[in-house]
Structure formats: structure tokens, C-alpha cells
Amino acid sequence: MDFGHSEPTIPLALKILVAGGFGVGKTTLVGSVSEVRPLHTEEVLTSAGVGTDDILGVESKRTTTVAMDFGRITINDDLQLYLFGTPGQERFWFVWDELAFGALGAVVLADTRRLANCFPSVDYFERRRIPFVVGVNRFDGARRFTPDAVRQALDLDANVPVVSCDVRDRQSGKHVLVALVEHVAARRGHPVPTA
């Protein structure tokens, strides 16, 4: 007999990484889009990082992620995205393999003032064949470039989406995540309906 009650379903949880160079906005992106209070593993920069951490262009930065950031977005009753922000400094990259295990894909954030800082992230995901999009974070006062110019500078395949964004803005951050989910779906032969 059916009394109008349906069994509760467990939503599908998809893991997404947010990567990029030091100070590019990973923690900010996770925090701006998460519907729950994000978990941050931020520590204050100290003199121990002098000569190790390249703060050129982000001299006002006072903290850094040492393990990960974590946030969650519920798309609908059947789908949730779990966001894992990676540490940007090379000395913490040993964490990446653990964070990448089981990931659907990744967002590589780029700062056009320091574009070379996202090369290690791009290389990491290309080598492991993890789908990714590049989110070009629009920093105040930074020169703007077309997605094609960024694609060429990073030597990306033509099918890798390059999306301009402001990670401080929730809707802009969500736009980058949607671009990633659509990219992954298209690669798997399941285009996401746009309507």
C-alpha cells in the first residue's frame, strides 16, 4: 500500500576542488558560495615564510590556507556540491592528492597579474585527467584579458572553459561552478539542458 509517503532519498554528493596560486581567491570563492559556514584552515603568515612564499602582488595578504577550505552548495533535493579549496603554496601541495581523490572536477582560479602561478594547478589536473575550468578572478585594478588570450597564455586545450569571475560575488562564483558541471557533463556525453 502506498500512503502517499515516499522514501527519503540521499542526495548525490559531488566533490569539486578549487585550486590556483597563492592569494588568488580560493578561500574567498568557497566562502562566498557555501550555504553552510565554511571550514577554513587559515594560519597567519609569519617570518618563517619569508623567502619561501612569493607574496609579490598580494603583499597585503596576512593569512594562508594550510590544509583546505570546505563548503557545500545544495543544487536541488537530489544534488549537492562539496567544495574543497586547496592550499596554494608549494610547501602544502602534499595535501592535493588526498583532496583530489574522487573529485568530479576542479576550478583553477587565475590572477592575470600573476598568471604563471596557476600553471602548477593546470599541470596537476591535466596529468591526472581531471576535468577543470579556469576562473579568471577580476581583481580591482587588474588589466582585463579575453578568455582566448588567457587560454593562449596558459596553453589550454580549446575545450577547457575559461570564465571571468569575481569570487567575492556569490552569483559570479556559482556561474564558474555551473560552467564546470556543464563541462564535465559534456565530456561524458551528457549535455546539461540550458533551459
C-alpha positions in Angstrom: 0.0 0.0 0.0 1.1 3.5 -0.8 0.0 6.1 1.8 1.5 9.0 -0.2 4.8 8.8 1.6 7.9 8.3 -0.4 11.2 7.0 0.9 13.6 9.9 1.6 16.4 9.9 -0.9 20.0 10.6 -0.2 21.3 13.4 -2.4 24.1 12.7 -4.8 27.2 14.5 -3.5 29.8 15.7 -6.0 33.3 16.7 -4.9 34.8 19.8 -6.6 38.3 21.2 -6.0 39.1 24.9 -6.0 42.8 25.4 -6.8 45.2 28.0 -8.0 48.2 30.0 -6.9 48.8 31.7 -3.5 46.4 34.6 -2.9 44.2 34.0 -6.0 40.9 33.9 -4.1 40.3 30.2 -3.4 39.2 30.7 0.2 37.0 33.7 -0.8 35.3 31.7 -3.5 34.5 28.8 -1.2 33.2 31.2 1.4 31.1 33.3 -0.9 29.2 30.4 -2.5 28.8 28.0 0.5 25.4 27.7 2.1 27.0 26.5 5.3 29.6 28.3 7.4 32.7 27.2 5.5 35.6 25.4 7.2 38.9 27.2 6.8 42.4 26.1 7.9 43.9 29.6 7.8 47.0 30.5 9.6 48.8 33.8 10.0 51.7 34.3 7.7 54.9 34.5 9.8 58.6 35.3 9.2 59.1 31.6 8.5 57.6 32.0 5.1 59.9 34.9 4.1 62.0 33.7 1.1 59.7 30.7 0.7 56.3 32.3 -0.1 56.0 34.5 -3.1 53.8 37.4 -2.0 54.5 39.6 -5.0 51.2 41.2 -5.9 49.5 40.1 -2.7 51.7 41.9 -0.2 48.7 42.8 2.0 47.7 39.1 2.5 48.0 38.2 6.1 46.8 34.5 6.2 47.2 31.4 4.2 45.3 28.1 3.8 47.5 25.3 5.2 45.2 22.2 4.6 41.9 23.0 2.9 38.8 25.1 2.8 35.4 23.3 2.8 32.0 24.4 1.8 28.7 23.0 0.5 26.0 24.0 -2.0 22.7 22.2 -2.5 21.6 22.4 -6.1 18.3 20.6 -5.5 16.9 17.7 -3.4 19.0 15.2 -5.4 22.3 17.0 -5.8 24.9 18.7 -3.5 28.3 20.0 -4.4 31.1 19.7 -1.8 33.8 22.3 -2.4 37.4 21.7 -1.3 39.8 24.6 -1.6 43.4 23.5 -1.9 46.4 25.3 -0.4 48.2 27.5 -2.9 51.7 27.3 -1.6 54.1 24.6 -2.9 55.1 23.5 0.6 51.4 22.4 1.2 50.9 20.6 -2.1 51.3 17.2 -0.5 47.6 17.6 0.6 46.4 17.8 -3.0 46.4 14.0 -3.8 44.1 13.3 -0.8 41.8 16.2 -1.7 41.7 15.2 -5.4 40.6 11.6 -4.7 37.1 11.1 -6.1 36.8 14.7 -7.4 34.4 15.3 -10.2 36.5 18.2 -11.4 38.2 21.4 -10.5 38.1 25.1 -10.8 41.6 26.6 -11.3 41.5 30.3 -10.3 43.8 32.6 -12.2 45.0 36.1 -11.4 46.1 37.9 -14.6 48.7 39.9 -12.7 50.4 36.6 -11.7 49.2 34.2 -14.4 52.2 31.9 -14.1 51.1 31.0 -10.6 48.2 28.8 -11.9 50.5 26.7 -14.1 51.1 24.1 -11.4 47.3 23.6 -10.9 46.7 23.3 -14.7 49.5 20.8 -15.0 48.2 18.8 -12.0 44.7 18.4 -13.4 45.9 17.7 -16.9 48.3 15.0 -15.8 45.6 13.3 -13.8 42.9 13.8 -16.5 40.6 15.6 -14.0 38.3 18.0 -15.9 38.7 21.6 -15.0 37.7 25.1 -15.9 39.8 28.3 -15.4 38.1 31.1 -13.5 39.8 34.4 -14.1 39.3 36.3 -10.9 38.7 40.0 -11.6 40.9 41.8 -9.1 40.4 45.6 -8.7 42.8 47.5 -10.9 44.0 44.4 -12.8 44.1 44.5 -16.6 41.3 42.6 -18.3 42.0 39.9 -20.9 39.7 38.0 -23.2 39.2 34.3 -22.4 41.0 33.4 -25.6 44.0 35.5 -24.6 44.1 33.7 -21.2 43.7 30.3 -22.9 46.6 31.0 -25.2 48.8 32.3 -22.4 48.1 29.1 -20.4 48.4 26.9 -23.4 45.0 25.3 -22.7 43.1 22.9 -24.9 40.3 24.5 -26.9 37.7 22.6 -24.9 38.7 23.9 -21.4 36.3 26.7 -20.4 37.8 30.0 -19.4 35.3 32.1 -17.3 35.7 35.6 -16.0 34.5 35.9 -12.4 34.6 38.0 -9.2 34.9 35.4 -6.4 33.6 37.8 -3.8 30.2 37.7 -5.6 28.1 34.6 -4.9 26.3 34.6 -8.3 29.6 35.0 -10.1 31.2 32.1 -8.1 28.1 29.9 -8.8 28.5 30.7 -12.6 32.0 29.3 -12.5 30.8 26.1 -10.8 27.9 25.7 -13.3 30.5 26.0 -16.1 32.5 23.2 -14.5 29.5 20.9 -14.1 28.4 21.6 -17.7 32.0 20.9 -18.9 32.1 17.6 -17.1 28.7 16.6 -18.3 29.6 17.4 -21.9 32.9 15.4 -21.7 30.9 12.4 -20.5 28.3 12.8 -23.3 25.5 14.1 -21.1 24.9 17.8 -22.0 23.2 19.8 -19.3 20.0 21.4 -20.6 20.3 25.2 -20.6 16.6 25.9 -20.1 
